[in-house]
Amino acid sequence: MLGLPTVDVAVPCYRYGAMLPTAVRSVLDQEGVEVRVRIIDDASGDGSADVARELAAADPRVEVVEHEVNKGHIATFTEGVIDFPTGDYTLLMSADDALTPGALRRAADLFHERPDVVLVYGNAVDWDGSDPLPPARTGPARHVVHDGRDWLRRRFAVGANCAASPAVITRTETQQKAGGYDAACLHTSDFEMWMRLSLYGSVGFLADVDQAYCRGHGENMSVQYEERNAGVGDLRMRLLACTVLLDKAGDMLPDADRLDRTVRRRLAADALLRVSRSYDKGTHDDEANRQLVEFAKETVDDVASLPEWHTLRLRTMLGPKVSHAVSPLVVTAAGRRVRQIWRDRRLDRAGV
């Protein structure tokens, strides 16, 4: 490389001033890259902007933008990745997340090695916000590169995101071409964005390392809607992200109809499986289950062709009490656990 790679990091903040110093310091301490940080305070009104100004006063690489009125996270995200970056690479990171040591240089090395790669991501460590940060794998990374279209097809087959925002770094040129975040995808805008970027080139994954810390807590918007009514809202937003992407892709995806059917069947099956599990676990909720079944029927025309439909009918005939008592498909449940372990290992080793 001629000179150090440059990375612009946007940090949207809404009432997370207490977490800002950890997030920003994790960026400024990155070695082997030149960084700029823009904190975007979305009219927090709780002193978060004061913390941001203090951080900017302490380091010339940090700047602050303060919204006079709250614009919401989608508009703020777009401002961060479109209006701000001029460096080689772009990262959008929440004010309550953090990077692991060496994360930016590891991504830059993969970008440099493979000019066709437009997006690089890695594993993320769950973090409860405590100090110090938990241990993370920060040694040399093993580079895994997926053809963009193959990676996209895998996302439709699974029907779920596989990359946490602070662990995703994009090539700025491609990010500018792809555009900003979509307001329609309120809770899955990052999922739609990663899929949209994959239309422009290959997708890189950094294996055997951890790239970021993701803070999980009960006040997260995603946690609140994922848990309500057995997560039917989450299923709807994941489907929306996929259909929005297909609308934008146009002629770039000649197999769009097949992809649409694939993700619809996957998410409908997931909805029915959640109802069956509620029978087995003794957590049957009439309203939540009604919404899940309704979602499945809305999502696919031939819901009866799904194996999960017949599994659910068996439990319906037995009833909640009997299903919970006899757990008719213990072997199936064990098989699901084995498959989940295999999927988790694949995600850790190959990112998909």
C-alpha positions in Angstrom: 0.0 0.0 0.0 1.1 3.6 -0.7 0.6 5.1 2.7 -1.8 3.9 5.3 -5.3 3.0 4.3 -7.9 5.6 5.4 -11.1 4.7 7.2 -14.0 7.1 8.0 -16.1 6.0 10.9 -19.5 7.5 11.5 -20.9 7.1 15.0 -24.6 8.0 15.3 -25.6 8.7 18.9 -29.0 9.1 20.6 -28.7 9.3 24.4 -25.7 7.0 24.6 -23.2 9.6 25.8 -22.0 7.4 28.6 -20.9 4.8 26.0 -19.3 7.2 23.6 -15.8 7.3 25.1 -15.4 3.5 24.8 -16.7 3.5 21.2 -14.6 6.4 20.0 -11.4 5.2 21.8 -11.7 1.8 20.2 -11.5 3.5 16.8 -8.8 6.0 17.6 -6.6 3.3 19.0 -6.7 1.3 15.8 -3.1 0.7 14.4 -2.0 0.6 10.8 -4.7 2.9 9.4 -5.6 6.5 9.4 -9.0 7.2 10.9 -11.5 10.0 11.1 -14.5 9.9 13.4 -17.7 11.8 13.0 -20.1 11.6 15.9 -23.7 12.5 14.9 -25.8 13.4 17.9 -29.4 13.1 16.9 -30.8 15.7 19.3 -30.2 13.6 22.3 -31.0 16.4 24.8 -29.4 14.5 27.7 -25.8 15.7 27.7 -24.6 13.2 25.1 -23.6 16.1 22.8 -21.5 17.5 25.6 -19.5 14.2 25.8 -19.1 14.3 22.0 -17.7 17.8 22.1 -15.2 16.8 24.8 -14.0 13.9 22.7 -13.6 16.2 19.7 -11.7 18.8 21.7 -9.3 16.1 22.9 -8.4 14.7 19.4 -8.4 16.5 16.0 -9.5 13.2 14.3 -12.9 13.5 15.9 -15.7 15.9 14.8 -19.2 16.4 15.9 -22.5 17.1 14.1 -25.5 18.0 16.3 -29.0 17.7 15.0 -31.3 20.4 16.3 -34.3 18.1 15.9 -34.4 14.3 16.0 -34.2 12.8 12.5 -34.4 9.2 13.4 -31.8 6.4 12.9 -32.3 5.8 9.2 -31.7 9.4 8.2 -28.7 9.6 10.6 -27.2 6.4 9.2 -27.5 7.7 5.7 -25.8 10.9 6.7 -23.0 9.0 8.2 -22.2 6.8 5.2 -23.0 9.2 2.4 -22.4 12.8 3.5 -19.2 12.2 5.6 -16.8 9.6 4.1 -13.9 10.6 1.8 -11.5 7.9 2.8 -10.8 4.5 1.3 -13.3 2.7 3.5 -16.4 3.4 5.5 -17.7 2.1 8.8 -21.0 2.9 10.6 -20.9 2.0 14.3 -23.4 2.6 17.0 -22.3 4.7 20.0 -22.8 1.7 22.3 -20.6 -0.7 20.2 -16.8 -0.9 19.9 -14.1 -2.3 17.7 -11.6 -4.9 18.6 -7.8 -4.1 18.3 -6.6 -4.4 14.8 -10.1 -4.7 13.2 -9.7 -1.9 10.7 -6.3 -3.0 9.5 -7.4 -6.6 9.1 -10.3 -5.4 6.9 -8.0 -3.1 4.9 -5.6 -5.9 4.2 -8.4 -8.0 2.7 -9.6 -5.1 0.6 -6.1 -4.6 -0.7 -5.5 -8.2 -1.4 -8.8 -8.5 -3.3 -9.8 -5.4 -5.3 -13.1 -7.1 -6.3 -14.3 -7.2 -2.6 -16.8 -4.4 -1.8 -17.7 -5.4 1.8 -15.7 -7.0 4.6 -17.2 -8.3 7.8 -16.3 -10.6 10.7 -17.5 -12.1 13.9 -18.8 -9.9 16.7 -18.5 -10.5 20.5 -21.6 -10.0 22.6 -21.0 -7.3 25.2 -23.1 -6.2 28.2 -21.5 -2.7 28.4 -19.3 -3.5 31.4 -15.7 -2.4 31.7 -13.2 -3.8 30.7 -14.3 -5.2 27.4 -14.4 -9.0 27.2 -11.6 -11.0 25.6 -11.6 -11.2 21.8 -9.7 -13.1 19.1 -7.3 -10.5 17.5 -4.6 -12.5 15.9 -4.1 -12.9 12.1 -7.3 -13.4 10.1 -8.0 -16.1 7.6 -9.5 -14.5 4.5 -12.7 -16.0 3.0 -14.1 -14.4 -0.1 -17.6 -15.2 -1.5 -18.9 -14.3 -4.9 -21.4 -11.5 -4.3 -24.3 -13.3 -6.0 -23.6 -16.6 -4.2 -23.5 -14.8 -0.9 -26.7 -13.0 -1.7 -28.5 -16.3 -2.6 -27.4 -17.8 0.7 -29.0 -14.9 2.6 -32.3 -15.5 0.8 -32.0 -19.2 1.6 -31.5 -18.5 5.3 -33.7 -15.4 5.4 -31.6 -13.7 8.0 -28.8 -11.2 8.4 -25.3 -12.6 9.3 -23.3 -9.5 9.9 -23.5 -7.0 12.8 -23.1 -3.4 11.8 -19.9 -2.5 13.7 -18.2 -5.6 12.2 -18.9 -4.5 8.6 -16.6 -2.2 6.6 -17.4 -1.1 3.1 -15.4 0.2 0.2 -16.4 3.9 0.2 -16.6 4.1 -3.6 -19.1 1.3 -3.7 -21.1 2.6 -0.7 -21.6 5.9 -2.4 -22.8 4.1 -5.5 -25.2 1.9 -3.6 -26.7 4.9 -1.7 -28.0 5.3 1.8 -30.2 3.3 4.1 -33.9 2.5 3.2 -36.5 4.0 5.5 -39.0 1.3 4.7 -36.7 -1.3 6.4 -37.0 0.2 9.8 -35.4 -2.6 11.8 -33.6 -4.4 9.0 -32.0 -1.6 7.0 -28.5 -3.0 7.6 -29.6 -6.4 6.3 -30.9 -4.8 3.1 -27.8 -2.6 2.8 -25.4 -5.6 2.9 -27.4 -7.4 0.3 -27.5 -4.4 -1.9 -23.8 -3.9 -1.7 -23.2 -7.6 -2.6 -24.7 -6.8 -6.1 -21.6 -4.8 -6.9 -18.8 -7.3 -6.1 -17.4 -10.0 -3.9 -18.0 -10.2 -0.1 -15.1 -10.8 2.2 -15.1 -12.5 5.6 -12.4 -12.4 8.3 -12.4 -15.8 9.9 -10.8 -16.9 13.2 -10.9 -13.4 14.7 -13.5 -11.0 16.3 -14.0 -7.7 14.6 -16.3 -5.8 17.0 -18.2 -5.8 20.3 -22.0 -5.5 20.0 -23.8 -4.4 23.1 -27.1 -6.2 23.8 -29.6 -4.8 26.2 -33.3 -4.7 26.8 -33.8 -1.2 25.5 -32.6 -2.1 22.0 -35.2 -1.4 19.4 -34.4 -4.8 17.8 -34.9 -6.7 21.1 -38.2 -5.1 21.7 -39.8 -6.0 18.3 -38.1 -9.4 18.1 -39.6 -10.5 21.3 -43.1 -9.2 20.8 -45.7 -11.8 19.6 -43.0 -14.5 19.2 -41.1 -12.3 16.8 -43.6 -12.1 14.0 -42.6 -8.4 13.4 -39.0 -9.6 12.9 -40.1 -12.1 10.3 -42.1 -9.4 8.5 -39.1 -7.0 8.5 -36.7 -9.6 7.2 -39.1 -10.4 4.4 -39.5 -6.7 3.6 -35.7 -6.3 3.4 -35.5 -9.1 0.8 -38.4 -7.8 -1.3 -37.1 -4.2 -1.2 -33.7 -5.5 -2.4 -35.3 -7.4 -5.2 -37.2 -4.3 -6.3 -34.0 -2.3 -6.4 -31.9 -5.0 -8.1 -34.0 -5.0 -11.3 -32.1 -6.8 -14.1 -29.1 -7.4 -11.9 -30.8 -10.5 -10.6 -32.3 -12.6 -13.4 -33.3 -15.3 -10.8 -35.3 -12.8 -8.7 -38.6 -14.8 -8.9 -36.8 -17.9 -7.5 -35.1 -16.0 -4.8 -38.4 -14.4 -3.8 -40.1 -17.9 -3.5 -37.1 -19.2 -1.6 -37.1 -16.6 1.1 -40.9 -16.7 1.4 -40.9 -20.4 2.1 -38.0 -20.1 4.5 -39.7 -17.4 6.6 -43.1 -19.0 6.5 -41.6 -22.3 7.7 -39.8 -20.4 10.5 -43.1 -18.9 11.6 -44.9 -22.3 11.7 -41.9 -23.8 13.5 -42.1 -21.2 16.2 -45.8 -22.1 16.8 -44.9 -25.8 17.1 -42.1 -25.0 19.6 -44.6 -23.1 21.7 -46.7 -26.3 22.0 -43.7 -28.4 22.9 -42.3 -25.9 25.5 -45.7 -25.2 27.1 -45.5 -21.5 26.1 -48.5 -21.6 23.8 -49.9 -18.1 23.2 -53.1 -17.9 21.2 -52.6 -14.4 19.9 -48.9 -14.8 19.0 -49.5 -18.1 17.3 -52.5 -16.7 15.4 -50.2 -13.9 14.0 -47.5 -16.3 13.1 -49.8 -18.7 11.2 -51.4 -15.7 9.5 -48.0 -14.5 8.4 -47.1 -17.9 7.0 -50.4 -18.0 5.0 -49.9 -14.4 3.7 -46.3 -15.1 2.7 -46.8 -18.3 0.6 -49.8 -19.5 -1.4 -49.1 -23.1 -0.8 -48.5 -23.2 2.9 -49.8 -26.8 3.1 -46.8 -27.9 1.0 -44.4 -27.0 3.8 -43.4 -29.9 6.1 -43.7 -27.5 9.1 -47.4 -27.1 8.3 -48.0 -30.8 8.9 -45.8 -30.8 12.0 -48.0 -28.0 13.4 -51.2 -29.8 12.5 -50.1 -32.8 14.6 -49.6 -30.6 17.6 -52.9 -28.8 17.0 -54.7 -32.1 17.1 -53.0 -33.1 20.3 -53.5 -29.8 21.9 -51.1 -27.7 24.0 -51.1 -29.8 27.2 -50.6 -33.1 25.5 -48.0 -31.8 23.1 -46.0 -30.4 26.0 -46.4 -33.6 28.0 -45.3 -36.0 25.2 -43.2 -33.8 23.0 -44.1 -35.8 20.0 -41.0 -35.0 18.0 -38.1 -35.2 20.5 -35.9 -36.7 17.8 -36.7 -33.8 15.4 -35.9 -31.3 18.2 -32.6 -33.0 18.7 -31.9 -32.9 15.0 -32.6 -29.2 15.0 -30.1 -28.6 17.7 -27.4 -30.5 15.8 -28.2 -28.5 12.7 -28.0 -25.3 14.6 -24.6 -26.2 16.1 -23.4 -26.9 12.5 -24.8 -23.6 11.3 -23.1 -21.7 14.1 -19.8 -23.3 13.2 -20.2 -22.5 9.6 -21.1 -18.9 10.4 -17.9 -18.6 12.6 -15.7 -20.2 10.0 -17.1 -18.9 6.7 -19.5 -16.1 7.7 -22.5 -17.6 5.9 
